[in-house]
Structures are given as structure tokens and as C-alpha cells.
Amino acid sequence: MSTLIHKRVIECRNGEYPKAVCQVRSGWVVLGDVQFLPGYSLLLPDPVVANLNELTGEARSCFLEDMTLLGDAVLELTNAVRINYEILGNVEPALHAHVFPRFDDEPEDLKLKPVWFYDWKAAPEFDTNRDTPFMDKLRDKLIALGIAQSDSVE
């Protein structure tokens, strides 16, 4: 099956995906298409599998640890109050993990709800000029955490 996740991983491998932050042990860290919560990131497995249950042993542990360390990095770099992690796969039936920083200054009617209550169509889209400095800091942090290589994204 070919999904958007498959396409994104191929683009990451080829150095063609502008939202790619870096390659990590289990796949690729990318910034979200929209940034209504600054720092919203995803972990895409490489190779792509349908769901978490298809990973076994070390591959499963590695994906979950990379997801958690990505969350640690985003938490530190954004000064968020917590991280929400979501692995859904309903719309794109391929494993991918959403890492959402949550902030004290979110609108009161949204701050305690799942992020899916936000108006995604009205959200600020990824912007290379605005988001590249964060991506560079995130890459550096993931290198420092030992899950990314310094040459993982050109």
C-alpha cells in the first residue's frame, strides 16, 4: 500500500522533503504541515509499516524510544507544559507518531482538548523562513541525545 507516509519517507531519503528535520534510528523526524502548536513534529518509520503492532522486539522499542526522546527535545525547545503523543493511522494507514507540544497560553476552550479540535484549515502552515531555526535546534538536540547523526539531512 502506498500512503502519504510512504511518499514522505521516500522524499526524506532523497533529501527532497523541506520539512525533514533529520533521520533517527527508527526513521525520520519531520515538522508538521501546520504549526498551530509551534514545534508540532512527527516521527515516520523507515521502513514504513502499517502499524505499531507490525514492529517487533528492538524495532518496536526503538520507535517508541525515539518518539519519547523527540518529545523530550520538543518539550525543552518550546518550553511547553507537556507533550501529547498520538499514533492513530485512521486516515493514513501507515505507522506515524504525532508529537504535539501543549502550552499554557492556548485558548481556554482548546487547551484541555485533543488537538483535533483546532481549526487545522486556519492554522499557520509550515514556513521555511520561520521554522528552519527551530528545525536546526531540534536536529542539534536529537544529535546530542544520540538518536540522530550530524549528516542525517543535507
VOVEX-912444 format. One record per residue (C-alpha): residue in one letter; x, y, z; residue number from 1. Coordinates in nm, 4 decimals, m for minus. Layout:
<nodes>
(node 'a'; (X; Y; Z); NUM),
...
</nodes>
This chain:
<nodes>
(node 'm'; (0.0000; 0.0000; 0.0000); 1),
(node 's'; (0.1234; 0.3489; m0.0782); 2),
(node 't'; (0.0225; 0.6283; 0.1567); 3),
(node 'l'; (0.1299; 0.9851; 0.2163); 4),
(node 'i'; (0.3631; 0.8458; 0.4835); 5),
(node 'h'; (0.5326; 0.6221; 0.2242); 6),
(node 'k'; (0.5717; 0.9239; m0.0056); 7),
(node 'r'; (0.7165; 1.1409; 0.2701); 8),
(node 'v'; (0.9709; 0.8756; 0.3711); 9),
(node 'i'; (1.0872; 0.8425; 0.0092); 10),
(node 'e'; (1.1179; 1.2221; m0.0127); 11),
(node 'c'; (1.3165; 1.2256; 0.3139); 12),
(node 'r'; (1.5523; 0.9546; 0.1850); 13),
(node 'n'; (1.6064; 1.1542; m0.1336); 14),
(node 'g'; (1.6652; 1.4815; 0.0511); 15),
(node 'e'; (1.3569; 1.6308; m0.1159); 16),
(node 'y'; (1.1250; 1.6931; 0.1787); 17),
(node 'p'; (1.1610; 2.0511; 0.3091); 18),
(node 'k'; (1.0032; 1.9668; 0.6461); 19),
(node 'a'; (1.2541; 1.6878; 0.7213); 20),
(node 'v'; (1.4482; 1.7613; 1.0372); 21),
(node 'c'; (1.6751; 1.4570; 1.0430); 22),
(node 'q'; (1.6996; 1.0821; 1.0250); 23),
(node 'v'; (1.6897; 0.8996; 1.3568); 24),
(node 'r'; (1.7433; 0.5336; 1.4415); 25),
(node 's'; (1.3853; 0.4293; 1.3646); 26),
(node 'g'; (1.3012; 0.6653; 1.0801); 27),
(node 'w'; (1.2593; 1.0353; 1.0138); 28),
(node 'v'; (1.1637; 1.3372; 1.2214); 29),
(node 'v'; (0.9640; 1.5948; 1.0260); 30),
(node 'l'; (0.7809; 1.9112; 1.1166); 31),
(node 'g'; (0.4041; 1.9126; 1.0817); 32),
(node 'd'; (0.2382; 2.0628; 0.7752); 33),
(node 'v'; (0.0725; 2.3168; 1.0040); 34),
(node 'q'; (0.2184; 2.4784; 1.3126); 35),
(node 'f'; (m0.0799; 2.5876; 1.5217); 36),
(node 'l'; (0.1221; 2.4489; 1.8110); 37),
(node 'p'; (0.4801; 2.5598; 1.7356); 38),
(node 'g'; (0.7120; 2.2611; 1.7304); 39),
(node 'y'; (0.4467; 2.0080; 1.6213); 40),
(node 's'; (0.6511; 1.7196; 1.4834); 41),
(node 'l'; (0.6061; 1.3675; 1.3549); 42),
(node 'l'; (0.8131; 1.0519; 1.3609); 43),
(node 'l'; (0.7872; 0.8468; 1.0416); 44),
(node 'p'; (0.9274; 0.4925; 1.0484); 45),
(node 'd'; (1.1762; 0.3772; 0.7875); 46),
(node 'p'; (1.0893; 0.1325; 0.6519); 47),
(node 'v'; (0.7192; 0.2144; 0.6672); 48),
(node 'v'; (0.4934; m0.0441; 0.8320); 49),
(node 'a'; (0.1161; m0.0444; 0.8634); 50),
(node 'n'; (0.1028; m0.0054; 1.2410); 51),
(node 'l'; (0.2977; m0.0318; 1.5638); 52),
(node 'n'; (0.1944; m0.3936; 1.6084); 53),
(node 'e'; (0.3879; m0.4904; 1.2947); 54),
(node 'l'; (0.7113; m0.3892; 1.4649); 55),
(node 't'; (0.8632; m0.6429; 1.6999); 56),
(node 'g'; (1.1376; m0.6510; 1.9575); 57),
(node 'e'; (1.4125; m0.3978; 1.9074); 58),
(node 'a'; (1.2393; m0.2156; 1.6189); 59),
(node 'r'; (0.9309; m0.1513; 1.8316); 60),
(node 's'; (1.1334; m0.0401; 2.1327); 61),
(node 'c'; (1.3485; 0.1843; 1.9159); 62),
(node 'f'; (1.0492; 0.3577; 1.7535); 63),
(node 'l'; (0.8852; 0.4232; 2.0901); 64),
(node 'e'; (1.2090; 0.5441; 2.2471); 65),
(node 'd'; (1.2802; 0.7739; 1.9511); 66),
(node 'm'; (0.9252; 0.9107; 1.9802); 67),
(node 't'; (0.9755; 0.9797; 2.3507); 68),
(node 'l'; (1.3160; 1.1418; 2.3011); 69),
(node 'l'; (1.1685; 1.3562; 2.0238); 70),
(node 'g'; (0.9057; 1.4613; 2.2774); 71),
(node 'd'; (1.1758; 1.5419; 2.5331); 72),
(node 'a'; (1.3545; 1.7614; 2.2774); 73),
(node 'v'; (1.0372; 1.9419; 2.1662); 74),
(node 'l'; (0.9364; 1.9963; 2.5295); 75),
(node 'e'; (1.2710; 2.1549; 2.6111); 76),
(node 'l'; (1.2962; 2.3675; 2.2970); 77),
(node 't'; (0.9406; 2.5039; 2.3036); 78),
(node 'n'; (0.9005; 2.5491; 2.6800); 79),
(node 'a'; (0.5703; 2.3631; 2.6507); 80),
(node 'v'; (0.4000; 2.2388; 2.9668); 81),
(node 'r'; (0.3572; 1.8857; 2.8335); 82),
(node 'i'; (0.3685; 1.6750; 2.5182); 83),
(node 'n'; (0.0751; 1.4878; 2.3688); 84),
(node 'y'; (0.1680; 1.1768; 2.1706); 85),
(node 'e'; (m0.0715; 1.0246; 1.9202); 86),
(node 'i'; (m0.0450; 0.7198; 1.6974); 87),
(node 'l'; (m0.3669; 0.6898; 1.5033); 88),
(node 'g'; (m0.3325; 0.5593; 1.1480); 89),
(node 'n'; (m0.7005; 0.6018; 1.0602); 90),
(node 'v'; (m0.6621; 0.8477; 0.7721); 91),
(node 'e'; (m0.3126; 0.7366; 0.6696); 92),
(node 'p'; (m0.2944; 0.3624; 0.7463); 93),
(node 'a'; (0.0805; 0.3637; 0.7994); 94),
(node 'l'; (0.2634; 0.3991; 1.1292); 95),
(node 'h'; (0.3483; 0.7564; 1.2229); 96),
(node 'a'; (0.3577; 0.9317; 1.5582); 97),
(node 'h'; (0.2364; 1.2866; 1.6181); 98),
(node 'v'; (0.4253; 1.4835; 1.8844); 99),
(node 'f'; (0.2263; 1.7889; 1.9958); 100),
(node 'p'; (0.3653; 2.0438; 2.2412); 101),
(node 'r'; (0.0912; 2.1888; 2.4615); 102),
(node 'f'; (0.1103; 2.5371; 2.6094); 103),
(node 'd'; (m0.0407; 2.7316; 2.8989); 104),
(node 'd'; (m0.1394; 3.0143; 2.6659); 105),
(node 'e'; (m0.3588; 2.8053; 2.4347); 106),
(node 'p'; (m0.7198; 2.9253; 2.4045); 107),
(node 'e'; (m0.9153; 2.8184; 2.7127); 108),
(node 'd'; (m1.1724; 2.6293; 2.5041); 109),
(node 'l'; (m0.8942; 2.4197; 2.3412); 110),
(node 'k'; (m0.6108; 2.3800; 2.5901); 111),
(node 'l'; (m0.7546; 2.0686; 2.7575); 112),
(node 'k'; (m0.8980; 1.9086; 2.4435); 113),
(node 'p'; (m0.7301; 1.6886; 2.1855); 114),
(node 'v'; (m0.5534; 1.8915; 1.9156); 115),
(node 'w'; (m0.8028; 1.7682; 1.6584); 116),
(node 'f'; (m1.0469; 2.0310; 1.7919); 117),
(node 'y'; (m0.8264; 2.3070; 1.6458); 118),
(node 'd'; (m0.9217; 2.4518; 1.3085); 119),
(node 'w'; (m0.6495; 2.2874; 1.1012); 120),
(node 'k'; (m0.7513; 2.4750; 0.7856); 121),
(node 'a'; (m0.6962; 2.8106; 0.9565); 122),
(node 'a'; (m0.3676; 2.7065; 1.1184); 123),
(node 'p'; (m0.0373; 2.8641; 1.0158); 124),
(node 'e'; (0.1250; 2.6452; 0.7526); 125),
(node 'f'; (0.4866; 2.5321; 0.7691); 126),
(node 'd'; (0.7088; 2.8234; 0.6677); 127),
(node 't'; (1.0711; 2.7570; 0.5776); 128),
(node 'n'; (1.1911; 3.1004; 0.6908); 129),
(node 'r'; (1.0093; 3.0867; 1.0230); 130),
(node 'd'; (1.0589; 2.7166; 1.1009); 131),
(node 't'; (1.4168; 2.6448; 0.9884); 132),
(node 'p'; (1.5787; 2.7868; 1.3054); 133),
(node 'f'; (1.3628; 2.5559; 1.5184); 134),
(node 'm'; (1.4402; 2.2605; 1.2912); 135),
(node 'd'; (1.8137; 2.3275; 1.3293); 136),
(node 'k'; (1.7847; 2.3407; 1.7091); 137),
(node 'l'; (1.5748; 2.0239; 1.7112); 138),
(node 'r'; (1.8273; 1.8409; 1.4927); 139),
(node 'd'; (2.1110; 1.9519; 1.7223); 140),
(node 'k'; (1.9186; 1.8338; 2.0283); 141),
(node 'l'; (1.8442; 1.4940; 1.8719); 142),
(node 'i'; (2.2132; 1.4576; 1.7837); 143),
(node 'a'; (2.3023; 1.5429; 2.1446); 144),
(node 'l'; (2.0527; 1.2797; 2.2624); 145),
(node 'g'; (2.2344; 1.0244; 2.0456); 146),
(node 'i'; (1.9480; 0.9268; 1.8141); 147),
(node 'a'; (2.0468; 1.1309; 1.5060); 148),
(node 'q'; (2.3672; 1.1677; 1.3085); 149),
(node 's'; (2.5059; 1.5102; 1.2208); 150),
(node 'd'; (2.4922; 1.4248; 0.8494); 151),
(node 's'; (2.1347; 1.2889; 0.8530); 152),
(node 'v'; (1.9847; 1.5729; 0.6471); 153),
(node 'e'; (2.1658; 1.7759; 0.3867); 154),
</nodes>
